[in-house]
Amino acid sequence: MIDENLNKTFRQIFRYDKDIGHQFISNLNARVINENGGYYVRTNSLGFRSDIEFKKEKNNKTRILFFGDSNTAADGVSNNERFSELVGTHFNAEVYNYGLPGSGTDQQYLIWEKYAQNVKADLIVLCVLVENIERNKVA
């Protein structure tokens, strides 16, 4: 059973963004309480869930960029447990996860355009769900 006082405690982890609608707060290190006890969210200076800063230039290591919604951002698990990080570990690749909960494919394109179009990468993974396309219709 979850302590009822936990339900009254709230920490904002998103902020308004004039270009993409909303985004994680930059340089955040927070524990989000859920029915399983909680998970940790760490963001970089750009406001994406990452334990590292995203750099435009790459080294010799393979780099994969991920774009998507809460499934990609991985609501409910800590950064190191996300499928993008598991893929990166399996292929010994550097992973940049640009996932944003509650986003549509239009917002994901805007994220690429604003933050990632000049980032050197070997592979870009678009994680599109039907619900993402439905969100495009929302004002």
Summary of the structure (lengths in Angstrom):
residues: 139
radius of gyration: 15.3
end to end distance: 37.9
largest distance: 49.9
contacts: 396
relative contact order: 0.18
helix: 26%
strand: 24%
